[in-house]
Amino acid sequence: MNDGPQSDAAIINRRTAFLGIGAAGVFGVLAARLYYLQVTRAEDYRVLSEDNRFNFNLLLPPRGEIRDRFGEGLAVNAQDYRAELIPEQTKDVKTSLDAFEKIIPLTANERARILKDVKENSGFVPILLKDHLEWSAFSALNIRMHKLAGVIPKVGSVRSYPNLGIFSHTLGYVGRAAKSDVEKDDDPLLRQPTFLIGKTGVEAAMEGELRGASGRLKVEVNARGRIVREWPDPKTQAQSGKDVYITLDAELQRFAAEQYVNDEGETDSGGLAVMDVITGELRALLSMPVFDGNLFVSGLTQTDMDRMNNDPKRPQFNKVLGGGYPPASTYKMVVMLAALESGLISPERPVFCLGKIRLGNRNFHCWKRQGHGAMTMRDALKNSCDSYFYEIAQVIGIERIADMSRRLGLGQVYDIGITGQRRGIVPEPVWKQDRLGAAWRDGDTLNASIGQGFALTTPLQLAVMCARLANMKKAVSPSLLIGGELEGFEDLGINPAHLAFVRDAMWGVCNEVGGTAYRYNGLGLEGVQLAGKTGTGQVRGISSSERSSGVRKNNRLPWKLRDHSIFVGFAPYDKPRFAISTVVEHGGSGAKRAADITRAVMSMALKRDGLGESVLGEAAKPGAVNPDGARPNAVGSGLRHQDL
């Protein structure tokens, strides 16, 4: 029953009160939530907001440069002109590519790669269209920008090798990181498509120093992730890689490469090493012909690859470290020392050379068909008499010869900081049994005694052998990278009188009438004499019928069948400074092509000796350091003969 107006008013008041309380409760909950969000969690949500507002882009560090001992840049960073595309800034990617190709052509593979990158990335991510552009093409691109929606010209840096490949075998080259590289190294730089790492040579060996460290660039982005502003911070800039110095002399290396161009204007194939006989520092390390390392940076085409692979002179192969050549008559110094150290052979004991010796049912021939007559040990080296070494090798045995080979540095791989070295072969019974499953024969000993048969060496090993002969005291080893103190070399452990005897015989080779290199003795430096040994490495067998009718001259044979021309030497004779080994593949007699090159290069090396002091002044003097405490720019060990 309704009690009248007063009862209705009471009901309305109660409902109003309930609604007010409910509204107050809801407002209270909202106020509490707002307080929680805006006050209690304010800092947390501010950080989240900042994270959504800002991104951090990786900054790529400039790569350190590689320089020679005097500071000349061998692997440097040059400006690189490129073009990129931002897909979201163009209505149609394919239309933009068509317009771009009217200015700068793209190959089918390049276009396919671009479309793939566009599909796999967000629309605001720049896509590389073309790099390594010529200035003319880059200029044309900038002029026509109003017709190229989404295309952006960029100026970056690229690795450059300015010496036309003369150092490529040593420096190596850079390239994009492969999947295997990324799996081994978690550095985020390797995941950047334009970042290059060392693949071979010094570039790979010194990757840790050359790479540098990445930086971060703080960028403000909109809701779609597009960059609207950059916020650079000096504390997060990329750190450049360190420059690396090597012991080579760029000017000497260039000069040596010029000597490999023959009278016909063609480049001979082979390898050359010049080594300091006291410190072991390599002044030249040359493999010819060369390849252009810049091709691997800009993108090696199939045409380029086919051209190198089809070249019989194998320009991409590092012959000075990896080439295996019979040492030929340069090995006779090893046999001489083994004989002297054995005490079984008197150097004055004569051996009569008739032009050949008989062993079983086979003749072993001397290079001089009519024979040399009576030969003592010194005369045998000077005249390179094969018959003499056949005879003494049978007396002392192959084991002594193999042991002396290793003591003089053959059959070894040296820690010069780069890979690709060949160990070569020091022939002996154990090696033949393990490798070929065959017993050693006396004929193998005779072949080995003149550096033929199974014996194989590299130009670097021959330079080490010659450096140890010249040093006479220490088992000096080669070095290529400047940056640490040279380790003390072990004693050779060879009688100095025996070493002096061999050195004197090498002097006779170059400076006495009858010596196989007598007409090549002059270095053009007054009072400076060269000591050395020629070698002619046979690459084919000579049949009995050919010997009876006359052995064919090298110039009448196909290039691949010609003998290798080899020369090793050191100078000055009275106070040795440098040792050198020169190999010219299929170059004929060692007394000709290799000796010519050796004489010219050794002369230049001696002329340039000490150039560091005149070029770099006080910084080049022994013991000098830069203000930051680092070693001076590529002055090597600072050791000279007057310091010893």
C-alpha positions in Angstrom: 0.0 0.0 0.0 1.2 3.4 -1.0 1.5 5.9 1.9 1.3 8.9 -0.2 3.8 11.5 -1.6 6.0 11.3 1.4 6.6 7.6 0.9 7.5 8.1 -2.8 10.0 10.9 -1.9 11.7 8.6 0.6 12.0 5.9 -2.1 13.5 8.3 -4.5 15.9 9.6 -1.9 17.1 6.1 -1.1 17.6 5.3 -4.7 19.5 8.5 -5.3 21.7 7.8 -2.3 22.4 4.3 -3.6 23.3 5.7 -7.1 25.5 8.4 -5.5 27.3 5.8 -3.4 27.7 3.6 -6.5 28.9 6.5 -8.5 31.3 7.5 -5.8 32.6 3.9 -5.6 33.2 3.8 -9.3 34.9 7.1 -9.3 37.0 6.0 -6.3 38.0 2.9 -8.2 38.9 4.9 -11.3 40.7 7.5 -9.2 42.7 4.7 -7.4 43.5 3.2 -10.7 44.6 6.5 -12.2 46.7 7.1 -9.1 48.3 3.7 -9.5 49.0 4.2 -13.2 50.1 7.9 -13.0 51.9 8.0 -9.7 52.7 4.5 -8.4 53.7 3.0 -11.8 54.6 6.3 -13.5 58.3 5.6 -13.8 57.7 2.1 -15.2 55.3 3.4 -17.9 57.6 6.3 -18.7 60.3 3.8 -19.5 57.9 1.7 -21.7 56.9 4.9 -23.5 60.5 5.8 -24.1 61.1 2.4 -25.4 58.3 2.7 -27.9 59.4 6.2 -28.8 63.1 5.5 -29.3 65.1 2.9 -31.1 68.9 2.2 -31.2 70.5 1.7 -34.6 73.9 -0.1 -34.9 76.8 2.2 -36.1 79.4 0.4 -38.2 83.0 1.2 -37.2 85.6 2.2 -39.8 88.0 -0.7 -40.5 91.6 -0.3 -39.5 94.1 0.1 -42.3 97.1 -2.1 -43.1 100.4 -0.3 -43.7 103.9 -1.2 -44.7 106.9 -0.7 -42.5 107.2 2.9 -43.4 103.5 3.7 -43.0 102.4 3.5 -46.6 98.7 2.4 -46.9 98.4 -1.1 -48.5 94.7 -1.7 -47.5 92.9 1.5 -46.9 89.3 2.9 -46.7 88.0 4.9 -49.6 84.8 6.7 -50.3 82.1 4.5 -51.7 79.1 5.9 -53.6 75.9 3.8 -53.4 72.2 4.0 -53.8 69.5 2.8 -51.4 65.7 2.4 -51.6 63.2 3.0 -48.9 60.1 1.0 -50.1 57.5 2.9 -48.1 58.4 6.2 -49.8 57.4 4.8 -53.2 54.0 3.8 -54.4 55.4 0.9 -56.4 58.8 -0.7 -55.9 59.0 -2.2 -59.4 58.2 1.2 -61.0 61.0 2.8 -59.0 63.4 0.1 -60.0 62.5 0.6 -63.7 63.2 4.3 -63.4 66.5 3.6 -61.5 67.6 1.2 -64.2 67.3 3.9 -66.9 70.2 5.6 -65.1 72.2 2.7 -63.6 71.6 -0.8 -65.0 70.9 -3.7 -62.7 71.6 -7.4 -63.5 68.8 -9.9 -63.2 70.4 -11.3 -60.1 70.7 -7.8 -58.5 67.0 -7.0 -59.2 65.9 -10.4 -57.8 68.0 -9.8 -54.6 66.5 -6.3 -54.2 62.9 -7.6 -54.5 63.7 -10.4 -52.0 65.2 -7.8 -49.5 62.1 -5.6 -49.9 59.8 -8.6 -49.1 61.8 -9.7 -46.1 62.1 -6.2 -44.4 59.8 -3.5 -43.1 58.9 -0.7 -45.5 61.1 1.9 -43.7 64.3 -0.2 -43.8 66.7 1.0 -46.5 67.5 -1.6 -49.2 70.8 -1.5 -51.0 70.3 -1.0 -54.7 73.9 -0.6 -56.0 77.2 0.1 -54.4 80.7 1.0 -55.7 79.2 3.5 -58.2 81.4 5.6 -60.4 81.3 9.4 -59.7 79.6 10.0 -63.1 76.8 7.5 -62.3 76.4 8.9 -58.8 76.2 12.5 -60.2 73.6 11.4 -62.8 71.6 9.8 -60.0 71.6 13.0 -57.9 70.5 15.1 -60.8 67.4 12.9 -61.5 66.3 12.4 -57.9 63.0 14.1 -58.5 62.1 11.2 -60.8 63.2 8.5 -58.4 60.7 8.0 -55.6 62.2 6.3 -52.6 65.8 6.3 -53.9 68.4 7.8 -51.7 72.1 8.4 -52.8 74.6 7.6 -50.0 78.3 8.2 -49.4 80.0 5.5 -47.4 83.4 3.8 -47.2 84.8 0.7 -48.9 88.0 -1.3 -48.6 90.5 -0.4 -51.3 93.8 -2.0 -52.3 95.7 0.7 -54.2 98.7 -1.4 -55.4 97.0 -3.3 -58.3 97.2 -6.6 -56.5 101.0 -6.7 -55.8 100.2 -7.4 -52.1 97.0 -9.3 -52.5 98.4 -12.7 -51.7 99.7 -11.4 -48.4 97.0 -8.9 -47.4 94.1 -11.2 -48.6 90.7 -9.5 -49.0 87.4 -8.8 -47.2 83.9 -10.0 -47.9 80.5 -10.3 -46.3 80.2 -12.6 -43.4 79.0 -16.1 -44.3 76.6 -18.2 -42.2 79.6 -20.1 -40.8 81.2 -16.8 -39.7 78.1 -15.7 -37.9 77.8 -19.1 -36.1 81.4 -18.8 -34.8 81.1 -15.1 -33.8 78.2 -13.5 -32.1 79.2 -10.0 -32.8 76.1 -8.2 -34.2 78.2 -6.4 -36.8 78.4 -9.7 -38.7 74.7 -9.6 -39.2 74.8 -6.3 -41.0 74.5 -6.9 -44.8 77.0 -4.1 -45.7 79.7 -5.0 -43.1 82.8 -6.7 -44.4 85.2 -9.0 -42.6 88.7 -10.4 -43.4 88.5 -13.6 -45.5 92.2 -14.4 -46.2 95.7 -13.2 -45.5 96.4 -10.4 -43.0 92.8 -9.2 -43.3 91.7 -12.4 -41.7 94.6 -13.0 -39.4 94.3 -9.5 -37.8 90.5 -9.3 -37.9 90.2 -8.7 -34.2 92.4 -5.6 -34.4 91.1 -4.3 -37.7 87.4 -4.7 -37.0 86.8 -2.1 -34.3 83.7 -2.0 -32.2 80.1 -1.0 -33.1 78.3 2.1 -31.7 74.7 3.0 -31.2 72.6 5.8 -32.6 69.5 6.8 -30.6 66.7 7.6 -33.0 63.1 8.8 -32.3 60.4 6.9 -34.2 56.7 7.4 -34.8 54.0 4.9 -34.2 54.9 3.1 -37.5 58.5 2.9 -36.6 59.8 5.5 -39.0 62.7 7.6 -37.9 61.7 11.2 -37.2 64.8 12.4 -35.4 68.3 11.4 -34.4 69.8 11.8 -30.9 73.6 11.4 -31.3 75.6 10.6 -28.2 79.4 10.9 -28.3 79.7 8.1 -25.7 78.1 5.6 -28.0 80.0 6.3 -31.2 81.6 3.4 -33.1 85.3 2.7 -32.3 87.5 2.5 -35.3 89.7 -0.6 -35.9 93.4 -0.3 -35.2 95.9 0.1 -38.0 98.1 -2.9 -38.5 101.8 -2.6 -39.7 103.6 -5.3 -41.5 107.4 -5.6 -42.2 107.2 -5.4 -46.0 108.7 -2.5 -47.9 106.1 -1.3 -50.4 108.6 0.3 -52.7 110.8 -2.8 -52.8 107.8 -5.1 -53.4 106.7 -2.9 -56.4 110.2 -3.0 -57.8 110.4 -6.7 -57.5 107.0 -7.1 -59.3 108.4 -5.0 -62.2 111.3 -7.4 -62.6 108.9 -10.3 -63.3 107.9 -8.6 -66.6 110.1 -10.3 -69.2 111.6 -9.0 -72.4 108.4 -9.9 -74.3 106.3 -7.8 -72.0 104.7 -10.8 -70.4 104.5 -11.4 -66.6 106.4 -14.5 -65.5 105.0 -16.8 -62.8 106.8 -17.5 -59.5 107.6 -16.3 -56.1 110.2 -14.1 -54.3 111.1 -13.5 -50.6 113.6 -11.0 -49.2 114.4 -11.6 -45.5 116.5 -9.8 -42.9 119.2 -12.3 -41.9 119.4 -10.9 -38.3 115.8 -10.1 -37.3 113.9 -12.4 -39.7 111.7 -9.5 -40.9 110.4 -10.0 -44.4 111.0 -7.0 -46.6 109.3 -8.5 -49.7 106.9 -11.5 -50.1 105.8 -11.6 -53.7 103.7 -14.1 -55.7 103.4 -13.5 -59.4 101.3 -12.9 -61.4 98.9 -11.1 -59.1 95.2 -10.8 -58.7 93.2 -7.6 -57.9 91.8 -7.9 -54.4 89.4 -5.0 -55.2 87.4 -7.5 -57.3 86.4 -9.4 -54.2 85.2 -6.2 -52.5 83.2 -4.9 -55.5 81.8 -8.3 -56.4 83.7 -11.0 -58.3 81.9 -11.8 -61.5 81.8 -15.2 -63.1 83.9 -13.8 -65.9 86.6 -12.7 -63.5 86.6 -16.1 -61.8 86.8 -18.0 -65.1 89.6 -15.8 -66.3 91.7 -16.5 -63.1 90.8 -20.2 -63.1 91.7 -20.7 -66.7 95.0 -18.8 -66.5 97.8 -21.4 -66.6 99.9 -19.1 -64.4 97.3 -19.3 -61.6 97.3 -15.7 -60.4 95.1 -16.5 -57.4 97.6 -19.0 -56.0 100.1 -17.9 -53.4 103.3 -19.3 -54.8 105.7 -17.8 -52.4 104.0 -19.6 -49.4 102.1 -22.5 -51.0 104.1 -23.3 -54.2 106.0 -26.6 -54.0 109.2 -26.5 -56.2 112.2 -28.9 -56.3 115.0 -26.9 -54.7 117.4 -28.2 -57.4 121.0 -27.3 -57.0 120.3 -24.8 -54.2 119.9 -28.0 -52.1 123.6 -28.8 -52.5 124.5 -26.5 -49.7 122.4 -28.7 -47.4 124.3 -31.8 -48.6 127.7 -30.0 -48.2 127.0 -29.1 -44.6 125.7 -32.6 -43.8 128.9 -34.1 -45.3 131.1 -31.7 -43.4 129.3 -32.2 -40.1 129.4 -36.0 -40.5 133.2 -35.9 -40.6 133.1 -38.6 -43.3 134.1 -36.4 -46.2 137.2 -34.2 -46.6 136.4 -31.1 -48.5 139.7 -31.5 -50.4 138.9 -35.1 -51.4 138.5 -35.0 -55.2 135.7 -36.8 -57.2 136.2 -37.3 -60.9 133.1 -36.3 -62.9 132.7 -38.1 -66.2 129.3 -36.6 -66.9 127.4 -39.5 -65.2 127.6 -42.3 -62.7 126.2 -45.8 -62.8 124.0 -47.2 -60.1 122.6 -50.6 -60.8 121.2 -50.6 -64.3 120.6 -46.9 -64.5 122.8 -43.9 -65.3 122.6 -40.7 -63.2 123.7 -37.8 -65.3 125.5 -34.5 -64.5 124.1 -31.4 -66.2 127.4 -31.0 -68.0 127.3 -33.9 -70.5 131.1 -34.2 -71.0 131.8 -34.0 -67.3 133.7 -31.6 -65.0 136.8 -33.7 -64.4 138.3 -33.7 -60.9 136.2 -31.7 -58.4 136.8 -30.8 -54.8 133.8 -29.8 -52.6 134.2 -26.1 -53.2 134.7 -26.5 -56.9 131.7 -28.8 -57.0 129.3 -26.2 -55.6 130.9 -23.4 -57.7 130.4 -25.4 -60.9 127.3 -27.2 -59.6 128.7 -30.6 -60.4 125.9 -33.2 -59.9 128.3 -36.2 -60.0 130.2 -35.0 -57.0 127.0 -34.8 -54.9 125.8 -38.2 -56.1 129.0 -39.7 -54.7 129.1 -38.0 -51.3 125.4 -38.5 -50.7 125.9 -42.3 -50.9 128.7 -42.0 -48.3 126.8 -39.9 -45.7 123.3 -41.3 -46.2 119.9 -39.7 -46.6 119.2 -39.4 -42.9 122.0 -36.9 -42.3 120.9 -34.9 -45.3 117.3 -34.9 -44.1 118.4 -33.8 -40.6 120.4 -30.9 -42.0 117.5 -29.9 -44.2 115.3 -29.3 -41.1 118.1 -27.5 -39.2 118.3 -25.1 -42.1 114.6 -24.5 -42.1 113.2 -26.7 -44.8 110.1 -28.8 -44.4 108.6 -26.4 -41.8 105.6 -24.0 -41.5 106.4 -20.6 -40.0 104.2 -18.5 -37.7 104.2 -15.3 -39.8 100.5 -14.6 -39.0 98.9 -15.8 -42.2 97.8 -19.2 -43.4 98.3 -20.9 -46.7 101.9 -22.2 -46.2 103.0 -25.5 -47.7 105.2 -27.7 -45.5 107.1 -29.1 -48.5 108.9 -32.4 -48.5 112.1 -33.4 -46.9 112.7 -36.8 -48.5 113.8 -39.7 -46.3 112.9 -43.4 -45.8 110.2 -42.8 -43.1 108.4 -40.2 -45.3 108.4 -42.5 -48.3 107.1 -45.5 -46.4 104.4 -43.5 -44.7 103.3 -41.5 -47.7 103.9 -44.0 -50.6 104.1 -47.3 -48.8 107.4 -48.1 -50.5 110.9 -48.7 -49.4 113.7 -46.2 -49.9 116.1 -46.9 -52.7 119.7 -45.7 -53.4 118.5 -44.0 -56.5 116.2 -41.8 -54.3 119.2 -40.7 -52.4 121.0 -39.6 -55.6 118.0 -37.7 -56.8 117.6 -35.9 -53.4 121.3 -35.0 -53.4 120.8 -32.5 -56.2 117.4 -31.3 -55.0 115.3 -33.4 -57.4 113.1 -36.5 -56.9 110.7 -36.1 -53.9 112.2 -32.9 -52.5 109.9 -29.9 -52.5 110.3 -26.5 -51.0 108.6 -23.1 -51.0 110.4 -19.8 -51.9 109.9 -18.7 -48.3 111.7 -21.8 -47.0 114.5 -21.3 -49.4 114.9 -17.7 -48.1 115.0 -19.0 -44.5 117.7 -21.6 -45.5 119.8 -18.8 -47.0 119.3 -16.5 -44.1 120.5 -19.1 -41.6 123.6 -19.8 -43.8 124.3 -16.1 -43.9 123.6 -15.6 -40.1 125.9 -18.5 -39.2 124.9 -18.4 -35.6 121.1 -18.4 -35.1 118.2 -20.4 -36.6 116.5 -17.1 -37.7 112.8 -17.4 -38.6 110.7 -15.1 -40.7 108.2 -12.6 -39.3 105.6 -10.4 -41.1 103.6 -8.6 -38.5 105.0 -5.6 -36.5 103.7 -5.3 -33.0 105.7 -7.5 -30.6 109.3 -8.1 -29.6 111.1 -10.6 -31.7 111.7 -13.9 -29.9 115.3 -15.1 -29.3 116.3 -17.5 -32.0 117.9 -20.9 -31.1 121.5 -21.6 -32.0 122.0 -23.3 -35.3 124.3 -25.8 -33.6 126.5 -26.1 -36.7 130.3 -25.8 -36.7 131.0 -22.1 -37.7 134.0 -23.2 -39.8 131.8 -25.5 -41.9 129.3 -22.7 -42.4 132.1 -20.3 -43.4 133.3 -22.9 -45.9 129.9 -23.2 -47.5 129.5 -19.4 -47.6 132.8 -19.0 -49.3 131.8 -21.6 -51.9 128.6 -19.5 -52.5 130.8 -16.5 -53.0 132.7 -18.4 -55.6 129.5 -19.2 -57.5 128.9 -15.5 -58.1 132.4 -14.0 -58.1 134.8 -16.5 -59.6 135.3 -17.5 -63.2 133.5 -20.8 -63.8 130.9 -20.1 -61.2 127.4 -20.7 -62.5 126.3 -17.2 -61.6 129.6 -15.5 -62.4 128.3 -13.2 -65.1 125.5 -12.1 -62.7 127.7 -11.1 -59.8 127.4 -7.3 -60.0 124.9 -5.5 -57.8 125.9 -2.0 -59.0 127.0 -1.1 -55.5 130.7 -0.4 -55.0 132.4 -2.8 -52.7 129.2 -5.0 -52.2 129.3 -8.6 -53.3 126.6 -11.2 -53.7 127.0 -14.8 -52.6 124.4 -17.3 -53.8 123.5 -20.5 -55.7 121.7 -21.2 -58.9 119.1 -23.9 -59.4 117.4 -25.4 -62.4 114.4 -27.4 -61.3 113.4 -30.1 -63.7 109.7 -30.8 -64.2 110.0 -33.7 -66.7 112.1 -36.8 -67.2 114.6 -36.9 -70.0 114.6 -40.2 -71.9 117.8 -42.1 -73.1 116.8 -41.5 -76.7 116.5 -37.7 -76.1 119.9 -37.7 -74.4 121.5 -39.5 -77.3 120.0 -37.2 -79.9 120.4 -34.0 -77.8 118.3 -32.7 -74.9 115.7 -30.2 -76.2 116.3 -26.5 -75.2 113.7 -25.0 -72.8 112.6 -22.4 -75.4 111.6 -25.2 -77.7 109.4 -26.9 -75.2 105.8 -26.0 -74.2 105.8 -23.6 -71.3 104.6 -26.2 -68.8 107.5 -28.5 -69.6 110.3 -26.0 -69.1 112.6 -26.1 -66.1 112.0 -23.8 -63.1 114.6 -21.0 -62.7 115.8 -20.7 -59.1 118.3 -18.6 -57.2 119.1 -18.0 -53.6 121.6 -15.6 -52.2 122.6 -13.1 -49.6 124.5 -9.8 -49.5 126.7 -8.0 -48.6 129.0 -11.1 -48.5 131.3 -9.7 -45.8 128.5 -8.5 -43.5 125.2 -10.1 -44.6 122.1 -8.0 -44.3 119.5 -9.7 -46.6 118.8 -13.1 -47.9 116.7 -13.7 -51.0 115.1 -16.6 -52.8 113.7 -16.2 -56.3 111.7 -18.8 -58.3 110.5 -18.3 -61.9 108.2 -21.0 -62.9 109.3 -22.7 -66.2 111.9 -19.9 -66.5 114.7 -22.1 -67.6 118.2 -22.1 -66.1 118.6 -20.6 -62.6 121.7 -18.8 -63.9 119.5 -16.7 -66.2 116.0 -15.4 -65.3 116.0 -15.9 -61.5 119.6 -14.6 -61.2 118.6 -11.4 -63.2 115.7 -10.7 -60.9 117.7 -11.5 -57.7 120.5 -9.1 -58.6 118.1 -6.2 -59.3 116.0 -6.8 -56.2 118.9 -7.3 -53.8 120.5 -4.1 -55.1 117.3 -2.2 -54.5 116.9 -3.8 -51.0 120.4 -2.7 -50.0 119.9 0.8 -51.4 116.7 1.2 -49.3 118.1 -0.2 -46.1 117.9 2.4 -43.4 115.3 4.5 -45.3 113.1 4.5 -42.1 115.4 6.8 -40.3 115.4 9.4 -43.1 111.7 9.2 -43.8 110.3 9.1 -40.2 113.1 11.0 -38.4 113.2 10.6 -34.6 110.2 8.2 -34.5 112.2 5.6 -36.5 115.2 5.4 -34.2 115.6 2.3 -32.0 113.7 2.6 -28.8 111.5 5.5 -29.9 107.8 5.4 -29.0 104.9 7.5 -30.0 103.3 9.9 -27.4 100.6 7.3 -26.6 103.2 4.7 -25.8 102.7 2.7 -29.0 105.5 1.6 -31.3 106.4 4.0 -34.0 104.9 3.6 -37.5 106.3 0.4 -39.0 110.0 0.7 -38.2 110.3 -3.0 -37.5 112.7 -4.1 -34.8 115.0 -1.1 -35.3 118.0 -3.6 -35.4 120.8 -2.8 -37.7 124.2 -4.3 -38.0 125.9 -1.5 -36.1 123.6 -2.4 -33.1 124.9 -6.0 -33.0 
